[in-house]
Amino acid sequence: MDRTEWYLEYEIQINRPGLLGDISSLLGMLSINIITINGVENARRGMLLLSKHDENIMRLKSILQTMDTIKLFKLRKPKLKDKMAVRHGKYIHTDNDDRKTIRFVRDELGLLVDFMAELYKQDGHKLIGIRGMPRVGKTESIVAASVCASKRWLFVSSTMIKQTVRNQLIEGEYNQDNIYIIDGVLSKRMANEKHWQLIREIMQLPSVKVVEHPDVFVQSTEYSMDDFDYIIELRTDVDEEITYEPVEQDRFSSNNGFSMFDF
């Protein structure tokens, strides 16, 4: 029988010596292996577990609920955010009103890159939007995650090096393993119909597409925010407001040193 992954998270109520050893011994008696363990926020501890028998997990849950030294919070099949919490010791924070909107600050770039890399590794179509002010690290994070996921990235529109707007792809660039990167502001302001036709073709591919400034992107297309699987917000600090007027001014300022590169 194949072993199944589980995620266990509990909060320490009485931090006495030997507590972790007791829990580890309990897991051993139930033939449950610990893959990874780490402390997470607010005195909580998270574990990725491996078990052959689901009934042993149910026994574990019953026993943990009777312990007064800990408070059980989660015992479930692991979600991506559970794995990130164990790896990095920090939670991924979602918007209270929109659960597909995920928030990061610049100090969490390592967590962001790891999270995006895991999304890139998943098969099939995925549309990801990323919001943030200029020079906060959006494009760099997208590219770094591509490297981590061993994926090739292609700029459909970008200001990474020069203001680049693609009207066509060459043979070999239509590939479901590629990561297609689109700058919503640049596409809106500088693109022609050939560019939009290319974007429509790319959207049909079973691959990952990442759109910077998705709110501006949907203003010029038939797509809506509901089409996005994830919206990532990256800020310098938690109180920073994301606005688009300074973004557009920054993109097309005559003093920014960029020139148009269209092919």
C-alpha positions in Angstrom: 0.0 0.0 0.0 1.3 3.4 -0.9 2.1 5.9 1.9 0.1 9.1 2.1 1.3 12.5 3.1 -0.4 14.4 5.9 0.1 17.8 7.5 0.0 18.2 11.3 0.0 21.6 13.0 -0.4 22.2 16.7 0.2 25.0 19.1 2.2 24.5 22.3 0.1 25.2 25.4 2.6 24.0 28.0 6.2 24.0 26.7 7.7 21.4 29.0 11.0 19.5 28.3 10.4 16.3 26.3 7.2 17.3 24.6 8.5 16.9 21.1 10.0 13.5 22.1 6.6 12.3 23.4 4.9 13.3 20.1 7.6 11.7 18.1 7.3 8.5 20.1 3.6 8.5 19.6 4.1 8.8 15.8 6.6 6.0 15.9 4.2 3.6 17.7 1.6 4.4 15.1 4.1 3.7 12.3 3.8 7.3 11.1 7.1 8.8 9.7 8.1 12.5 10.0 9.3 13.9 6.7 9.9 17.5 7.8 9.3 19.4 11.0 9.7 23.2 11.7 8.4 25.9 14.0 5.8 28.2 12.4 4.4 31.5 13.6 2.8 32.1 17.0 4.4 29.2 19.0 3.0 26.6 16.5 4.9 23.6 15.2 4.2 22.0 11.8 5.0 18.6 10.5 4.8 16.8 7.2 4.0 13.1 7.9 3.9 9.9 5.9 1.5 7.0 6.8 0.5 3.8 5.1 -2.8 3.5 7.0 -5.3 6.4 7.2 -6.9 4.8 10.3 -3.6 5.4 12.2 -4.0 9.1 11.4 -7.5 9.1 12.9 -6.1 7.4 16.0 -3.4 10.0 16.2 -6.0 12.8 16.0 -8.0 11.3 18.8 -5.0 11.0 21.1 -3.7 14.6 20.3 -7.1 16.1 21.1 -6.9 14.7 24.6 -3.5 16.2 25.4 -3.5 19.4 27.5 0.1 20.4 26.5 -0.8 21.1 22.9 -3.8 22.3 20.9 -4.4 20.6 17.6 -5.1 23.0 14.7 -4.7 21.0 11.5 -4.4 17.3 10.5 -5.1 17.0 6.8 -3.7 16.2 3.4 -1.1 18.9 2.9 -1.9 21.9 0.8 0.8 24.0 -1.0 0.7 26.6 1.7 1.2 23.9 4.4 4.4 22.8 2.7 5.6 26.4 2.4 4.9 26.9 6.2 7.0 23.9 7.1 9.9 24.8 4.7 10.1 28.5 5.7 8.6 28.6 9.2 6.2 31.3 8.0 2.6 31.3 6.8 1.6 32.5 3.3 -1.0 35.2 4.0 -4.2 35.4 1.9 -6.7 38.2 1.5 -9.6 37.9 3.9 -12.1 38.8 1.2 -10.5 37.0 -1.8 -8.7 33.8 -0.9 -6.9 33.6 -4.2 -5.1 36.9 -3.5 -1.8 36.1 -1.7 0.3 38.8 0.0 4.1 39.1 0.4 6.5 41.8 1.5 10.0 42.2 0.1 11.6 40.5 3.1 9.8 37.4 2.0 11.2 37.1 -1.5 12.6 33.6 -0.8 9.2 32.4 0.3 7.6 34.0 -2.8 10.1 32.5 -5.2 9.6 29.0 -3.7 5.8 29.4 -3.8 5.8 30.4 -7.4 8.3 27.7 -8.4 5.8 25.1 -6.9 3.0 26.6 -9.0 5.2 26.4 -12.1 5.8 22.7 -11.6 2.1 21.9 -11.7 0.9 20.7 -15.1 -1.6 22.5 -17.3 -2.9 26.0 -17.8 -2.4 28.4 -15.0 -2.8 32.2 -15.1 -1.0 34.1 -12.3 -1.2 37.9 -11.8 1.3 39.9 -9.8 0.8 43.4 -8.4 3.4 45.7 -7.0 5.1 49.1 -7.3 8.2 49.6 -9.5 11.5 48.0 -8.4 9.9 45.9 -5.7 11.1 42.7 -7.3 8.2 41.4 -9.3 10.0 40.4 -12.6 13.1 39.2 -10.7 10.9 36.9 -8.6 9.1 35.5 -11.7 12.4 34.7 -13.4 14.1 33.3 -10.2 11.1 31.0 -9.7 11.5 29.8 -13.3 15.1 28.9 -12.6 14.1 27.1 -9.4 11.4 25.1 -11.3 13.8 24.4 -14.2 11.5 26.1 -16.6 12.4 28.3 -19.6 10.9 31.8 -19.4 9.9 34.0 -22.3 9.1 37.8 -22.2 6.0 38.5 -24.3 6.1 42.1 -23.0 8.6 43.4 -20.5 10.8 46.3 -19.4 13.4 43.9 -17.8 16.2 44.9 -20.1 14.5 47.1 -22.8 10.8 47.8 -23.5 10.1 44.6 -25.3 6.8 43.8 -27.1 6.6 40.5 -29.0 4.4 40.1 -32.0 5.3 36.5 -32.7 7.1 33.5 -31.3 9.6 31.4 -33.2 9.6 27.6 -33.6 10.2 25.9 -30.2 8.8 28.8 -28.2 5.3 27.4 -28.3 5.9 24.9 -25.5 3.8 23.9 -22.5 6.8 23.8 -20.3 7.7 27.5 -20.9 6.7 30.3 -18.5 5.2 33.2 -20.5 5.7 36.7 -18.9 3.4 39.6 -19.8 3.6 43.2 -18.6 0.0 44.4 -18.5 1.0 48.1 -18.5 3.4 47.8 -21.5 1.0 45.7 -23.5 -1.8 48.1 -23.0 0.2 51.2 -24.0 2.5 50.0 -26.7 1.0 46.8 -28.3 -0.7 46.4 -31.7 -3.2 43.8 -32.8 -0.5 41.3 -33.7 0.7 41.4 -30.2 -2.8 40.8 -28.8 -3.3 37.9 -31.2 -0.1 36.4 -29.9 -1.4 36.7 -26.3 -4.6 35.0 -27.3 -2.6 32.1 -28.8 -0.5 31.8 -25.7 -3.5 31.8 -23.5 -4.7 28.7 -25.3 -1.5 26.8 -24.4 -1.6 24.4 -21.4 1.2 26.3 -19.7 1.8 28.9 -17.0 1.3 32.6 -17.9 2.4 35.3 -15.4 0.9 38.8 -15.9 2.4 41.8 -14.1 -0.2 44.5 -13.3 -3.2 42.2 -14.1 -5.7 45.0 -13.3 -4.4 47.1 -16.2 -4.1 43.9 -18.4 -7.8 43.1 -18.2 -8.8 46.7 -19.2 -7.5 46.0 -22.7 -8.6 42.4 -23.2 -11.6 40.1 -23.1 -10.2 38.5 -19.9 -11.3 39.3 -16.4 -9.9 39.0 -12.9 -12.0 35.9 -12.5 -9.8 34.2 -15.1 -6.8 34.4 -12.8 -6.0 31.4 -10.7 -3.8 33.4 -8.3 -3.2 37.1 -7.6 0.1 37.8 -5.9 0.7 41.2 -4.2 4.3 42.2 -3.5 5.0 45.2 -1.3 8.0 46.9 0.2 6.2 46.8 3.6 2.8 45.7 4.7 1.4 49.2 4.7 2.5 50.1 1.1 -0.4 51.1 -1.2 -0.3 49.6 -4.7 -1.4 52.3 -7.3 -1.0 52.3 -11.1 -0.5 56.0 -12.0 3.1 56.0 -10.8 3.7 52.6 -12.5 2.6 53.9 -15.9 4.7 57.1 -15.5 7.7 55.0 -14.6 7.2 52.7 -17.6 7.2 55.4 -20.2 9.3 58.2 -18.7 11.7 59.6 -21.3 14.4 59.7 -18.7 14.3 56.0 -17.7 17.0 55.0 -20.1 14.9 52.4 -21.9 14.2 52.2 -25.7 11.5 50.3 -27.6 12.4 46.9 -28.8 9.6 45.4 -30.9 9.8 42.1 -32.8 
